[in-house]
Structures are given as C-alpha cells and as structure tokens.
Amino acid sequence: MIESSNPTAPVDPDQAAPHRLEQPGLPATVWLAGLAWLTPPRRVELLALLSSDEHQRLRRWRQPKDQDRFLLGRGLLRMRLGQALGLEPARLRFCLGPQGKPALEGLGSQDTLQFNLAHSGALVLLALHPERPVGVDVERQRPLPNWEAIARRHLSSGDCEALLALPPEEQLGGFLQQWCRLEAGLKATGLGLAAAGAPPPPGLELHDLHLPEGYAGSLALL
C-alpha cells in the first residue's frame, strides 16, 4: 500500500458487508469488507476473536481508522479461516512462515491453507487458496503527485514507458493498477520491495480485480 494522508474513499454501504468477490476466472477466493460495516456491536464481536498479541498490535495504531482497518482485517481473516477449516475463529493460531509471511500454526495437514490480507481507504480484502501461495493488494484512487518518481524507482522501464504512453487522464489509474500487481506478486512470494526489480518467479499468475468504484486491486498466485 502506498501511504497517503488524503481522506478515506467511501465504499457503498451495500458493498460494505463482508462478501465474496464474484469475478469469473479467479483461481482463489477473494473476500471484501468495508469499514462502514464495523458498527460498535460488530467491533465488540471482532475484538473477542483476537489473540493477546493481536490486541497489542491493535493498540499500536494511533489513528482510529487504522485501528478499524486492522480489526476488520484480522476479524475477517479469523471468521473466514474458521469457516473454511470448521474451527472456532478465536482458537486459530498464526506463525511466521518462510520469508516472514504469516501462516497458520498447529493444524497439521490443514496448515496448507494459504491467505493474504490487504487494505486501503475504507476497503479490506482477504484472499484464500487451499494450497498455493497467494498475495493480494488494493489501492484507493486519489491524487498522487509523485507517482512517476515511485514508478521509476520500483517498476520496470517497460512498465514505465507503457504508463507514460497512456492518455494523461489514465496514467495515474494505470500506475495504481501496476502497483497492485507488483505488491500482490511480492506478497505471494513473501518478498519486500527490495525484490521489485527482479524477474517474476516461474508460474506467477496475476489477475486484476473488479472492485468497487474508486479502488484498484490485484491477486497473485504461485
């Protein structure tokens, strides 16, 4: 996610409740949820699902919106993993797997279930796959005056040239979509931005997501 101090982009209340993204051809399950769904009673319900470590991480966030994004993301993760595994969400345990990527712990053969979270603005995304490493990223569309400098620093020269060849009014949106592809791919591999210039690993799949208006997103699988 690219940090920005611009106001949160709203999500239609009808799209805020956690729901599965119905997009043909996606090889993984993607769930969406909006901050508008996080009413005080639901906040209490999700807080009860978190571990002591997650409660500590929640308190480290200073801004209420950041706390809400963290809470909604972890709550959505626990609810959907619990549903997929037939386990109580609050009893799930997590560890850091290869490359520091979060993974399930203590489930034996069920540890193969792969997941990844992303959030931006008022939207939280969760991607799930039974066994393939998965990454997901989302960016809300907003003014980003330095997008060209970011692109030249992290994207390939070919990608930068393709962006600059777009009509001016489409360039920022094109950059945000490219950034989502980059981030999703790195998250699937567990690598950071330092690996952004390296060739993509064999077998990497990228799928652009059809998200609510004002958001770009991408899904990656290995």
PyMOL commands that set and color helices and strands:
alter all, ss='L'
color gray80, all
select helices_A, chain A and resi 13-15+35-37+40-47+52-60+64-85+89-91+98-100+108-112+147-154+157-164+168-189+193-195
alter helices_A, ss='H'
color red, helices_A
select strands_A, chain A and resi 19-20+29-34+94-96+102-104+114-120+123-129+134-140+205-208+215-221
alter strands_A, ss='S'
color yellow, strands_A
deselect
rebuild
show_as cartoon
